[in-house]
Amino acid sequence: MKKNSADEIANRTLVPILALDLHYEYLNELKAVFADMKKVSKISSQFHWKEENLKIEERIKDEVVLITDSDLKIVFASKGIKKMTGYAEEEILGKTPKMFQGPQTCQSVLKEIKDAIKQKIPFKKTIENYKKNGETYKCQVDAIPVFNQKGKLSHFIAFEKEDKNQSV
């Protein structure tokens, strides 16, 4: 009978520990989103564009946010980039999104993206990209050109997520 009491006590102590682990994980996610939004706000105020019109705060929780300058050099990637691609933000800053492309990347989709960038218009495409470990994944990209107050192209913001259902 005493053994059952010990088992009961052991089982009771597991529940709060698991709850704390879940709570800790959630807090870390919130901290990461807050840190990402702080970086985005700094970029937007430096280049005089209004991030609230772009709904970044709403989307950054569920999607990877990638910001490039007008030359398509990556200046920011949200924390989710590591989970989606295997790359940390520090590894991709200063590079172009071409680093995610490879032999299976559809050339016609790339041409459509290049045309949209050249015309400075928004686009939504799904493209076969490559992770750091060489695996491919389907990436839904919803990109928007961002202009400063003088109307000059400042950045591109891409909201990305892995598409596990759609074929490219």
C-alpha positions as CSV (number, residue, x, y, z in Angstrom):
1,M,0.0,0.0,0.0
2,K,2.9,2.3,0.8
3,K,4.3,1.8,-2.7
4,N,1.0,3.1,-4.3
5,S,1.2,6.3,-2.2
6,A,4.8,6.8,-3.4
7,D,3.7,6.3,-7.0
8,E,0.8,8.7,-6.6
9,I,3.1,11.4,-5.2
10,A,5.6,10.9,-8.1
11,N,2.8,11.2,-10.6
12,R,1.4,14.3,-9.0
13,T,4.8,16.1,-9.1
14,L,5.1,15.5,-12.9
15,V,2.0,17.6,-13.8
16,P,3.2,21.0,-12.5
17,I,6.7,20.4,-14.0
18,L,5.1,19.7,-17.4
19,A,2.9,22.8,-17.1
20,L,5.9,24.9,-16.2
21,D,7.8,23.6,-19.3
22,L,4.8,24.6,-21.6
23,H,4.6,27.9,-19.9
24,Y,8.4,28.5,-20.3
25,E,8.2,27.6,-24.0
26,Y,5.3,30.0,-24.5
27,L,7.2,32.8,-22.7
28,N,10.2,32.2,-24.9
29,E,8.1,32.5,-28.0
30,L,6.6,35.7,-26.8
31,K,10.1,37.1,-26.0
32,A,11.3,36.2,-29.5
33,V,8.3,37.9,-31.1
34,F,8.8,41.0,-29.0
35,A,12.5,41.1,-29.9
36,D,11.7,40.7,-33.6
37,M,9.1,43.4,-33.5
38,K,11.6,45.7,-31.8
39,K,14.1,45.2,-34.7
40,V,11.3,45.7,-37.3
41,S,10.3,49.0,-35.6
42,K,13.8,50.2,-35.6
43,I,14.2,49.5,-39.4
44,S,10.8,51.1,-40.2
45,S,11.5,54.2,-38.2
46,Q,15.0,54.5,-39.7
47,F,13.6,54.4,-43.2
48,H,10.3,56.2,-42.5
49,W,7.7,53.6,-43.4
50,K,4.7,52.6,-41.4
51,E,4.8,49.0,-40.3
52,E,1.2,49.0,-38.9
53,N,-0.1,49.1,-42.5
54,L,1.8,45.9,-43.2
55,K,0.3,43.9,-40.4
56,I,3.7,42.6,-39.4
57,E,2.8,42.2,-35.7
58,E,-0.2,40.0,-36.6
59,R,1.8,37.8,-39.0
60,I,5.1,37.5,-37.3
61,K,3.6,35.0,-34.8
62,D,2.8,32.4,-37.5
63,E,5.0,33.2,-40.4
64,V,8.7,34.0,-41.0
65,V,9.3,37.6,-41.8
66,L,12.2,38.4,-44.1
67,I,13.2,42.0,-44.9
68,T,15.5,42.8,-47.7
69,D,16.8,46.2,-48.7
70,S,16.2,47.5,-52.2
71,D,19.2,45.6,-53.5
72,L,17.6,42.4,-52.1
73,K,20.2,41.9,-49.4
74,I,18.6,40.4,-46.3
75,V,18.6,42.9,-43.4
76,F,16.3,41.1,-41.0
77,A,14.8,37.6,-40.5
78,S,12.5,36.7,-37.7
79,K,13.4,33.9,-35.3
80,G,11.2,31.4,-37.2
81,I,13.8,31.3,-40.0
82,K,15.9,28.8,-38.0
83,K,13.0,26.4,-37.6
84,M,12.0,26.7,-41.3
85,T,15.4,26.7,-43.0
86,G,18.0,25.6,-40.4
87,Y,19.8,28.9,-40.8
88,A,20.1,31.4,-38.0
89,E,19.5,35.1,-38.8
90,E,23.2,35.9,-38.4
91,E,24.1,33.4,-41.2
92,I,21.8,35.0,-43.8
93,L,22.2,38.7,-43.1
94,G,23.7,40.5,-46.1
95,K,22.9,37.7,-48.5
96,T,20.1,37.5,-50.9
97,P,17.1,35.0,-50.9
98,K,18.8,33.2,-53.8
99,M,20.7,31.3,-51.1
100,F,17.6,29.2,-50.5
101,Q,17.3,28.2,-54.2
102,G,18.8,25.2,-56.0
103,P,18.4,22.8,-58.9
104,Q,14.7,21.9,-58.1
105,T,13.7,25.6,-57.8
106,C,11.2,26.3,-60.7
107,Q,12.8,28.8,-63.1
108,S,9.4,30.1,-64.4
109,V,8.3,31.0,-60.8
110,L,11.7,32.7,-60.3
111,K,11.1,34.7,-63.5
112,E,7.6,35.8,-62.2
113,I,9.2,36.8,-58.9
114,K,11.9,38.8,-60.6
115,D,9.4,40.5,-62.8
116,A,7.3,41.5,-59.8
117,I,10.4,42.8,-58.0
118,K,11.4,44.8,-61.1
119,Q,7.9,46.3,-61.3
120,K,7.9,46.9,-57.6
121,I,4.6,45.2,-57.1
122,P,3.4,42.7,-54.4
123,F,3.4,39.0,-55.3
124,K,2.4,35.6,-53.8
125,K,4.2,32.5,-55.0
126,T,5.0,29.0,-53.8
127,I,8.6,28.1,-54.5
128,E,10.8,25.0,-53.9
129,N,13.5,26.2,-51.6
130,Y,16.4,24.5,-49.8
131,K,17.2,24.2,-46.1
132,K,20.7,24.4,-44.7
133,N,20.9,20.6,-44.6
134,G,20.1,20.4,-48.3
135,E,16.5,19.2,-47.9
136,T,13.9,20.9,-50.1
137,Y,10.7,22.5,-48.8
138,K,7.8,24.3,-50.5
139,C,7.8,27.9,-49.3
140,Q,4.7,30.2,-49.6
141,V,6.0,33.7,-50.2
142,D,3.8,36.8,-49.8
143,A,6.0,39.7,-50.6
144,I,5.3,43.4,-50.5
145,P,7.5,46.3,-51.7
146,V,7.9,49.1,-49.0
147,F,8.3,52.7,-50.0
148,N,9.6,55.5,-47.8
149,Q,7.7,58.8,-47.3
150,K,9.2,60.2,-50.5
151,G,7.8,57.3,-52.5
152,K,11.2,55.7,-53.1
153,L,11.5,51.9,-52.8
154,S,13.1,51.2,-49.4
155,H,12.7,47.4,-48.7
156,F,10.8,44.3,-49.6
157,I,9.1,42.4,-46.8
158,A,8.3,38.7,-47.4
159,F,6.0,36.7,-45.2
160,E,6.9,33.1,-45.6
161,K,5.7,29.7,-44.4
162,E,6.3,26.2,-45.3
163,D,3.5,24.7,-47.4
164,K,3.2,21.0,-46.6
165,N,0.2,20.4,-48.9
166,Q,0.6,22.2,-52.2
167,S,2.7,20.9,-55.0
168,V,5.0,23.4,-56.7
